[in-house]
């Protein structure tokens, strides 16, 4: 499979361009900057952390998500802009913002957001947690007995794994791994000479040290099932190490010490054309990522200018890459604290719904009767696991083919595939090794599957395989029958509890035949000129969506009532945005539910005034992608894992299937999507100027949370 021509579907574009008095839809002012809009998304995450209605540990959880998002943003997106800036590359994005201006605006906004986040932690959240018995303390706050108690713990558990590194002509400045916590230390020797050293905080140790307030307790640094912390003080490990720096440098006086952390470019490219073994190439990539170019340095507030300059000189950093932090560095690691047993400080646990029809059910008999739809996490993910488990054990099943992108650490699905192979079934696993930040886990699973005798395919050069597919081939009395599961999310039982995703089970012959052909294309040299029902990128998805938009415009001109609803994570692709502008100009009502990046500018007079963009942010991460066209009342609906981004449409294998069952199709449109459009609790509206405003109910409107409604059990009858 090769990259498609992004100028395909000329007939569609010519028809749309035939509109009279067409404005210039290439005008940069019609497009929002991708990176700035992403920061607006992360600002909404921060707003959830600031929300006093959130339980305290949920506020903490959102705060850690905010910081983790920023880390990945710098590692990938800012790294790419910084590369363009250094190479003097002009902007290629539709908004035409230069890399230099982007970097300046990103810094300005990040400083504003992180200042708010740090103040919330230091001045409010940490204090409120302490009032509720969760005591995060500084070393200086401990009693003398606690300090004596810690002395033995440090010498026994921490000191042996610390490795101080001198920095001088005989000891070059060490390589600093990505996102590690480090001390830079200024020393004066007995000879009066000033020297410098680096000390890395041990990454294998838990960041949190639990110290009892009474002598009967025991110090521990891991979250066990009994970690309710009511009788403990909690100290960050770096605060403890700081107190013992002198022990590591006998004969020297510690003059200054500062904690710092660097963020490197992790967007390392694999030279796939030169790689004879993709598995080995990805293993090398994981190692290279630890030492990519430095993009950002975070340094503890109060660190001396001399130490800061020393680091900048040795790391080759400019002033705009330095971020001073008040409060804990690597804040995302404090997510460990969410594991403590303080249920009163968290939202009430939610238990997914398992319909009676799935209890002790024959999954194949269910799917033969009609298509089955699930909306996770409100509907249990168990039927997906059970579908694959039953396939692995059913004597009639002869083959299972599955894509694996991010499956997690303890994967019951991979175990079922291994079991199927042991039972003599043909098992094919298409494992995408290049799932960013999950490469090592995927390598492990791929090797385990290979050991079991499964046929493992590592992907296609130049393409990421992002489709979520499972094909089961079963021999029945009437012959061979195929069953398919297609999802919007990964085959991951952990994320299925916190991401909102959709599942479709079907035995529809056209869809099953399409999935069969697609697996053949992924594992062999198959090439398809067309698929029967599926929209498959990179060759057909953009054209299929453009055709649907054009059809909606034409039907609206003839009959009225045109409506398009897109629900996705990101909306970036210029070709689709132009088509949506044209639909709006033709009078079609367009509602876009875009959780993250949206480069389309709504509300522009004469162009996008019929387009509304909203974003839901709540307890569960909105992750499902859904594409609805009213189609003069007939309704066309697709779901899948494809966002509207050039990488999804041009450089990934992604699938979106149609819903043929009108009852399921109408349920998704009239219940799920309608609830999300009408949400007045967790919904934000994108304004013409690129800012977001929280939607609040009017005086005569009731409060409506779409996620709460789904949790309360609105189901397809």
C-alpha positions in Angstrom: 0.0 0.0 0.0 1.4 3.4 -0.9 0.6 7.0 0.3 -2.4 8.3 -1.5 -2.6 11.5 -3.5 -4.0 14.0 -1.2 -5.6 15.8 -4.1 -7.8 12.8 -5.0 -11.6 13.0 -5.5 -11.4 15.8 -8.1 -15.0 15.3 -9.0 -16.1 16.0 -5.5 -13.9 19.1 -5.2 -15.0 20.4 -8.6 -18.7 20.1 -7.6 -18.1 21.9 -4.3 -16.1 24.6 -6.0 -18.9 25.3 -8.4 -20.7 27.4 -5.7 -21.0 31.0 -6.9 -19.1 33.8 -5.1 -16.9 31.3 -3.3 -14.6 33.1 -0.8 -11.0 32.2 -0.5 -11.1 29.1 1.8 -7.3 29.0 1.8 -7.2 32.3 3.8 -5.0 31.6 6.9 -7.5 33.5 9.1 -10.0 30.7 8.6 -7.8 28.2 10.4 -6.8 28.0 14.1 -3.3 27.0 15.0 -3.0 23.4 15.9 -0.6 23.8 18.8 -2.3 26.8 20.3 -5.7 25.0 20.1 -4.2 21.9 21.8 -3.0 24.1 24.7 -6.7 25.3 24.9 -7.6 21.7 25.3 -5.1 21.2 28.1 -6.4 24.3 29.8 -9.8 22.6 30.0 -8.1 19.7 31.7 -6.6 22.1 34.2 -10.1 23.6 34.7 -11.3 20.2 35.9 -8.4 20.2 38.4 -9.5 23.6 39.7 -13.2 22.6 39.9 -14.1 22.7 43.6 -17.0 20.3 42.8 -14.4 17.6 42.1 -13.3 15.4 45.0 -9.8 16.3 46.2 -8.0 13.2 44.8 -9.8 13.6 41.5 -8.5 17.2 41.4 -5.1 15.7 41.9 -5.7 13.2 39.2 -6.6 15.9 36.6 -3.6 17.9 37.7 -1.3 14.9 36.9 -3.0 14.4 33.6 -2.5 18.1 32.8 1.3 17.8 33.4 1.6 14.5 31.6 -0.1 16.0 28.6 2.4 18.8 28.7 5.3 16.4 28.8 4.1 14.6 25.7 3.3 17.9 24.0 6.9 19.1 24.4 8.4 15.7 23.5 6.5 15.5 20.2 4.8 18.7 19.0 7.2 21.4 20.4 10.1 19.2 19.4 8.9 19.3 15.8 8.4 23.1 15.8 11.8 23.6 17.4 13.3 21.5 14.6 11.6 23.7 12.0 12.8 26.8 13.8 16.4 25.7 13.8 16.2 24.7 10.1 14.6 27.9 9.1 11.6 26.1 7.6 8.6 28.2 6.7 5.2 27.2 8.1 3.3 24.5 6.2 0.2 24.7 8.3 -3.0 26.3 7.0 -2.9 29.1 9.6 0.7 30.0 8.4 2.0 30.9 11.8 5.8 30.9 11.7 7.8 28.4 14.0 9.4 31.3 15.9 6.0 32.9 16.6 4.6 29.5 17.6 7.4 28.9 20.1 6.9 32.3 21.6 3.2 31.9 21.9 3.5 28.4 23.3 5.9 29.6 26.0 3.7 32.4 27.0 0.6 30.2 27.3 2.5 27.4 29.1 3.9 29.8 31.6 0.4 31.1 32.3 -1.1 27.6 32.7 1.7 26.1 34.8 1.6 29.1 37.1 -2.1 28.5 37.8 -1.4 24.8 38.2 1.4 25.3 40.6 -0.5 27.8 42.7 -3.5 25.5 42.9 -1.3 22.7 44.3 0.8 24.8 46.7 -1.8 27.2 48.0 -5.0 25.1 47.9 -5.0 21.5 47.0 -2.1 20.2 49.1 -3.4 22.1 52.1 -7.0 20.8 51.7 -5.6 17.2 51.4 -3.6 17.8 54.6 -6.8 18.9 56.3 -8.3 15.6 55.2 -5.5 13.5 56.6 -3.3 13.2 53.5 -0.1 14.8 54.8 2.5 15.7 52.1 5.3 17.3 54.0 8.8 18.7 53.6 11.7 17.2 55.5 11.9 20.2 57.7 8.3 19.5 58.9 9.2 16.1 60.3 9.8 15.5 64.0 13.3 14.6 65.2 12.1 11.0 65.9 10.9 10.7 62.3 14.2 12.1 61.0 16.1 9.6 63.0 13.8 6.9 61.7 14.5 8.1 58.1 18.2 8.0 58.6 18.3 4.2 58.7 15.9 4.0 55.9 18.0 6.2 53.7 21.2 4.4 54.4 19.7 1.0 53.9 17.3 1.5 50.9 18.4 4.6 49.0 22.1 5.3 49.5 23.3 2.1 47.9 21.6 2.9 44.5 22.7 6.5 44.2 25.6 7.2 41.8 27.1 10.7 42.1 28.9 11.8 38.9 31.7 14.3 38.8 31.8 16.9 36.0 35.3 18.1 35.1 37.8 17.7 32.3 38.3 14.0 33.2 34.6 13.4 33.7 32.5 14.8 30.8 29.1 16.1 31.4 26.9 13.0 31.6 24.0 12.1 29.3 20.8 13.1 31.0 17.9 10.7 30.2 14.5 12.0 29.2 12.3 13.2 32.0 14.6 11.9 34.8 14.9 13.8 38.0 18.4 15.1 38.7 20.4 17.3 41.1 23.1 19.6 39.8 25.4 20.3 42.7 28.1 22.9 43.3 30.9 21.7 45.7 34.0 23.3 47.3 36.8 20.9 48.0 39.2 21.0 50.9 41.7 22.6 48.4 39.2 25.4 47.9 38.5 24.4 44.3 34.9 24.8 43.1 33.6 21.6 41.4 30.3 20.4 40.0 28.5 17.1 40.1 25.2 15.5 38.9 23.1 13.0 40.9 20.2 11.2 39.3 17.3 10.3 41.6 16.6 6.6 41.4 13.8 5.9 39.0 13.1 2.4 40.4 12.1 3.7 43.8 8.6 4.9 44.5 8.5 8.7 44.5 6.5 8.8 47.7 8.0 7.8 51.1 5.5 7.0 53.8 6.7 7.8 57.3 4.7 6.8 60.4 3.8 9.4 63.0 4.3 6.8 65.8 7.3 4.6 66.5 5.3 1.4 65.9 4.9 2.1 62.2 7.1 1.1 59.4 8.5 3.2 56.6 7.6 2.1 53.1 7.8 3.4 49.6 5.1 1.6 47.7 1.4 1.8 47.6 0.0 -1.4 49.1 -3.6 -2.3 49.5 -3.5 -0.8 53.1 -2.1 2.5 52.1 -4.8 4.7 53.7 -2.1 7.1 55.0 -4.1 8.2 57.9 -1.2 7.7 60.3 1.6 8.6 57.9 3.4 11.6 56.6 4.4 11.5 52.9 7.7 12.8 51.8 9.0 13.1 48.2 12.1 11.0 47.7 14.1 14.0 46.3 13.4 16.0 49.4 15.0 13.2 51.4 18.0 12.8 49.1 18.7 16.6 49.3 19.3 16.3 53.1 22.0 13.6 52.5 23.9 15.1 49.6 26.9 15.8 51.8 27.2 12.1 52.6 27.8 11.4 48.9 30.7 13.9 48.6 33.0 13.4 51.6 35.8 15.9 51.9 33.6 18.5 50.1 31.2 21.2 51.1 27.9 21.4 49.2 27.5 25.1 48.3 24.4 24.9 46.1 22.1 22.2 44.7 19.2 22.4 42.3 16.7 19.9 41.1 16.2 19.8 37.3 14.5 17.7 34.6 14.8 17.8 30.9 12.4 16.9 28.1 13.9 15.5 25.0 12.6 15.0 21.4 11.0 11.6 21.3 9.6 12.0 17.8 12.5 9.9 16.4 12.0 8.6 12.9 12.8 5.0 11.8 14.6 4.8 8.5 12.3 2.0 7.4 13.6 1.7 3.9 17.1 0.9 5.3 15.8 -1.3 8.2 16.1 -5.0 7.3 14.3 -5.9 10.6 11.5 -3.6 11.8 11.5 -5.2 15.3 15.2 -4.4 15.8 14.7 -0.9 14.4 12.0 -0.2 16.9 14.1 -1.5 19.7 16.9 0.9 18.6 14.3 3.7 18.4 13.3 3.2 22.1 16.9 3.6 23.1 17.5 6.6 20.9 14.4 8.4 22.3 16.0 8.5 25.8 18.7 10.9 24.4 17.1 13.0 21.6 17.6 16.7 21.4 16.8 18.7 24.6 13.6 20.7 24.0 12.8 22.0 27.6 14.5 22.2 30.9 12.4 22.5 34.1 14.4 23.6 37.1 13.3 24.1 40.7 12.4 27.7 41.6 15.1 29.2 43.7 18.0 27.3 42.0 20.9 29.7 41.8 21.6 31.6 38.5 25.1 30.1 38.5 23.8 26.5 38.4 21.2 27.4 35.8 23.8 28.9 33.6 26.1 25.9 34.1 23.3 23.6 32.9 22.4 25.8 29.9 26.0 25.9 28.7 26.4 22.2 28.9 23.0 21.3 27.4 23.1 24.0 24.7 19.9 25.6 25.8 18.4 29.0 25.1 16.6 31.1 27.6 13.1 30.4 26.1 13.7 26.7 26.8 14.0 27.2 30.6 10.9 26.7 32.8 11.2 27.4 36.6 8.9 25.3 38.7 7.4 26.2 42.1 6.4 22.9 43.7 7.2 19.3 42.7 8.9 18.6 39.4 7.6 15.6 37.3 4.2 16.3 38.8 2.6 13.6 36.7 4.3 11.0 38.9 2.2 12.1 41.8 -0.6 10.1 40.2 0.7 7.3 42.4 -1.0 9.1 45.3 -4.4 8.5 43.7 -4.0 4.8 44.7 -4.4 5.4 48.4 -7.5 4.0 50.0 -9.3 7.2 50.8 -12.6 6.6 49.0 -14.3 9.7 50.5 -11.8 11.8 48.6 -12.6 10.3 45.2 -15.7 10.1 43.0 -17.9 7.1 43.7 -16.7 4.0 41.8 -18.6 3.2 38.6 -19.4 -0.3 37.6 -20.1 -0.9 33.9 -23.4 -2.4 32.8 -23.4 -6.0 31.6 -26.6 -6.8 29.7 -28.4 -10.0 30.7 -28.0 -11.3 27.1 -24.2 -11.5 27.6 -24.3 -13.6 30.8 -23.2 -17.2 29.9 -24.0 -16.3 26.3 -22.8 -17.9 23.0 -21.3 -14.8 21.4 -21.5 -16.2 18.0 -25.2 -17.0 18.3 -25.9 -13.5 19.5 -24.0 -11.9 16.6 -25.7 -14.2 14.1 -29.1 -12.8 15.1 -28.2 -9.2 14.6 -25.4 -6.6 14.9 -24.4 -5.9 18.5 -23.4 -2.4 19.7 -21.6 -1.5 23.0 -20.7 1.9 24.4 -17.8 1.6 26.8 -17.2 2.2 29.7 -20.9 2.4 30.4 -21.3 -1.0 28.8 -18.8 -3.6 30.0 -15.8 -4.4 27.9 -16.2 -8.0 29.0 -18.1 -9.1 25.9 -15.2 -8.1 23.7 -12.8 -10.2 25.8 -15.3 -13.0 25.9 -15.7 -12.9 22.1 -12.0 -13.5 21.7 -11.8 -16.0 24.6 -14.7 -18.1 23.1 -13.1 -18.0 19.7 -9.8 -19.3 21.2 -11.7 -22.3 22.8 -14.5 -23.0 20.3 -13.7 -26.2 18.3 -15.4 -24.8 15.3 -13.1 -21.7 15.1 -10.3 -22.3 12.6 -8.7 -18.8 12.5 -8.4 -15.6 14.4 -6.9 -12.4 13.0 -6.4 -9.4 15.2 -4.8 -6.0 15.2 -3.0 -4.9 18.4 -2.0 -1.3 19.0 -2.0 -0.6 22.8 -3.0 -3.6 24.8 -1.5 -2.9 28.2 0.6 -4.9 30.6 -1.6 -7.8 31.6 -3.6 -8.5 28.5 -6.2 -11.2 28.7 -6.8 -10.7 25.0 -3.2 -11.6 24.1 -3.3 -14.5 26.5 -6.5 -15.8 24.7 -4.7 -15.5 21.3 -1.8 -17.5 22.7 -4.2 -20.1 24.0 -5.9 -20.3 20.6 -2.6 -21.1 19.0 -1.8 -23.8 21.6 -5.2 -25.4 20.6 -4.1 -25.5 17.0 -6.0 -22.6 15.6 -4.5 -20.3 13.0 -3.7 -17.0 14.7 -2.5 -13.9 13.0 -1.6 -10.8 15.1 -0.8 -7.5 13.4 1.2 -5.8 16.1 1.9 -2.1 15.6 5.3 -1.7 17.2 5.4 2.0 16.6 2.6 2.9 19.0 4.3 5.9 20.6 5.5 5.3 24.2 4.1 1.7 24.1 6.8 0.2 21.9 8.5 -1.8 24.6 5.3 -3.4 25.7 4.3 -4.2 22.2 7.7 -5.8 21.5 7.2 -8.0 24.5 3.8 -9.2 23.4 4.9 -9.7 19.8 7.7 -11.9 21.0 5.4 -13.9 23.2 3.0 -14.4 20.4 5.8 -15.5 18.1 7.0 -18.0 20.7 3.5 -19.6 20.7 3.6 -20.1 17.0 1.3 -17.2 16.0 1.9 -15.5 12.7 3.0 -12.0 13.8 3.1 -9.0 11.4 4.9 -5.9 12.6 3.3 -3.4 10.3 3.8 -1.8 6.9 6.7 0.5 6.0 5.6 4.1 6.0 2.2 3.2 7.6 1.0 2.8 11.2 -1.8 0.2 11.6 -4.3 2.0 13.8 -7.4 -0.1 12.9 -9.1 -1.9 15.8 -10.2 -5.2 14.2 -10.8 -8.8 15.2 -11.8 -11.4 12.6 -13.0 -14.9 13.6 -13.4 -17.6 11.0 -15.7 -20.4 12.2 -16.8 -23.6 10.5 -20.5 -24.2 11.0 -23.0 -26.7 9.6 -23.8 -24.5 6.6 -20.1 -23.8 5.9 -17.5 -21.2 6.9 -19.0 -18.1 8.7 -17.0 -15.0 9.6 -17.6 -12.7 12.6 -16.0 -9.3 13.2 -15.4 -6.9 16.0 -14.5 -3.3 15.1 -13.8 -0.8 17.8 -13.0 2.9 18.2 -10.5 2.1 21.0 -7.7 -0.3 21.8 -8.0 -3.9 23.0 -7.0 -2.8 26.4 -9.1 -3.8 29.5 -7.6 -1.0 31.6 -8.3 2.0 29.3 -11.7 0.5 28.5 -12.7 1.5 32.0 -11.8 5.2 31.6 -12.1 5.9 27.8 -15.5 6.3 26.2 -15.3 4.0 23.1 -17.7 2.1 20.9 -17.8 -1.5 19.7 -19.6 -3.1 16.8 -20.0 -6.9 16.5 -21.3 -8.1 13.1 -21.6 -11.0 10.8 -22.5 -8.8 7.9 -21.1 -10.5 4.8 -19.8 -7.3 3.1 -18.1 -6.0 6.3 -16.6 -9.4 7.0 -15.4 -9.7 3.4 -13.8 -6.2 3.6 -12.0 -7.0 6.9 -10.7 -10.3 5.4 -9.4 -8.4 2.4 -7.8 -5.8 4.6 -6.0 -8.4 6.7 -4.7 -9.9 3.5 -3.4 -6.4 2.4 -1.7 -5.9 5.8 -0.1 -9.4 6.0 0.7 -9.9 2.3 0.9 -7.9 -0.9 -2.8 -7.5 -1.5 -4.0 -4.2 -3.1 -7.6 -3.2 -3.1 -9.1 -0.7 -5.6 -12.2 -0.4 -3.5 -14.0 -1.9 -0.5 -17.6 -2.9 -0.3 -18.7 -1.1 2.8 -15.7 0.1 4.9 -14.0 3.4 4.5 -10.3 2.5 4.8 -7.4 4.9 4.9 -5.0 5.8 3.4 -6.7 5.2 0.0 -10.4 5.7 0.5 -11.4 7.4 3.8 -10.9 11.1 2.8 -12.7 10.5 -0.5 -15.5 8.7 1.2 -16.1 11.4 3.8 -15.9 14.1 1.1 -18.4 12.2 -0.9 -20.8 12.1 2.1 -20.4 15.8 2.7 -21.1 16.6 -1.0 -24.1 14.3 -1.0 -25.4 16.1 2.1 -25.0 19.5 0.4 -26.9 18.3 -2.7 -29.7 16.7 -0.7 -30.0 19.8 1.4 -30.3 22.0 -1.6 -33.1 19.7 -2.9 -35.0 18.8 0.3 -33.6 20.9 3.1 -32.9 19.6 6.6 -29.2 18.9 6.0 -27.2 17.8 9.0 -23.7 16.6 9.7 -22.3 15.6 13.1 -18.7 14.6 13.6 -17.5 13.4 16.9 -13.7 12.9 17.0 -10.6 13.7 19.0 -8.9 16.0 16.5 -10.1 18.0 13.4 -7.0 19.2 11.5 -7.2 18.0 7.8 -7.6 21.1 5.5 -9.5 19.2 2.8 -12.2 18.1 5.2 -12.4 21.5 6.9 -12.9 23.2 3.5 -15.7 20.8 2.7 -17.4 21.5 6.0 -17.1 25.2 5.3 -18.8 24.7 2.0 -21.6 22.6 3.7 -22.1 25.5 6.1 -22.3 28.0 3.3 -24.9 25.9 1.6 -27.0 26.0 4.8 -26.3 22.5 6.2 -26.2 22.4 10.0 -22.9 21.1 11.2 -22.2 20.1 14.8 -18.6 19.1 15.6 -17.9 17.4 18.9 -14.1 17.7 19.0 -12.4 16.7 22.3 -9.0 18.0 21.5 -7.5 20.0 18.5 -9.9 21.8 16.2 -8.3 23.9 13.4 -11.7 24.9 12.0 -12.8 28.4 13.0 -16.6 28.4 13.7 -19.0 31.3 13.6 -17.4 33.2 10.7 -20.1 35.2 8.9 -20.9 33.8 5.5 -18.6 30.8 5.9 -19.0 28.9 9.1 -22.0 30.5 10.9 -23.9 27.2 10.6 -21.1 25.3 12.3 -21.0 24.7 16.1 -17.9 23.2 17.8 -18.2 21.8 21.3 -15.9 19.7 23.5 -16.9 17.5 26.4 -14.4 17.0 29.2 -15.4 14.8 32.2 -14.7 11.8 34.2 -14.2 9.6 31.2 -12.0 10.5 28.3 -14.1 11.0 25.2 -12.4 8.8 22.6 -15.0 7.4 20.2 -15.1 8.7 16.7 -18.5 8.9 15.0 -19.5 10.5 11.6 -23.2 11.1 11.0 -25.0 12.4 7.8 -28.7 12.9 7.8 -29.0 11.8 4.2 -32.5 13.2 3.7 -33.8 11.1 6.7 -32.2 7.8 5.7 -29.1 8.4 7.9 -25.5 7.4 7.3 -23.4 6.7 10.3 -19.8 5.5 10.7 -17.7 4.8 13.8 -14.0 4.0 14.0 -10.6 5.0 15.3 -9.9 7.7 12.7 -9.5 11.3 13.6 -9.7 14.0 10.9 -6.0 14.5 10.6 -3.6 14.1 7.6 -1.7 11.4 9.5 -4.9 9.3 9.9 -6.1 9.8 6.4 -2.8 9.6 4.6 -0.2 7.6 6.7 -2.2 5.2 8.8 -4.4 2.1 8.1 -7.6 3.0 9.8 -11.1 1.7 9.3 -14.6 3.1 9.8 -17.5 0.8 9.3 -21.1 1.9 8.5 -24.1 0.9 10.7 -26.7 -0.9 8.6 -29.1 -1.6 11.5 -31.4 1.5 11.6 -32.3 0.9 15.3 -28.6 1.0 16.3 -27.9 3.9 14.0 -30.8 6.0 15.4 -29.8 5.1 19.0 -26.3 6.5 18.5 -27.7 9.6 16.8 -30.7 10.3 18.9 -29.5 9.2 22.3 -25.7 9.3 22.5 -24.9 12.2 20.2 -28.0 14.2 21.2 -27.1 13.9 24.9 -23.6 15.2 24.1 -24.9 18.1 22.0 -27.3 19.1 24.8 -24.8 18.7 27.6 -24.7 21.8 29.9 -22.4 20.5 32.6 -19.2 19.2 31.0 -19.4 21.0 27.6 -17.3 23.8 26.2 -18.0 25.8 23.1 -15.4 27.0 20.7 -15.8 30.7 19.8 -14.8 32.4 16.6 -11.7 33.9 18.2 -10.3 30.5 19.1 -11.2 30.6 22.8 -13.4 28.2 24.6 -16.3 29.1 26.9 -18.0 26.6 29.3 -21.6 26.0 28.4 -23.9 26.8 31.3 -27.7 26.1 31.4 -30.0 29.1 31.0 -32.7 29.9 33.5 -35.3 27.7 31.9 -32.8 24.9 31.1 -32.0 21.9 33.3 -28.5 20.8 34.0 -27.6 17.8 31.8 -24.4 15.8 31.9 -24.2 13.3 29.1 -21.7 11.1 31.0 -23.9 11.1 34.1 -26.9 10.2 32.0 -25.0 7.2 30.5 -23.8 6.2 33.9 -27.4 6.2 35.2 -28.3 3.7 32.5 -29.9 5.1 29.4 -29.7 2.0 27.2 -31.0 0.7 23.9 -34.3 -1.0 24.8 
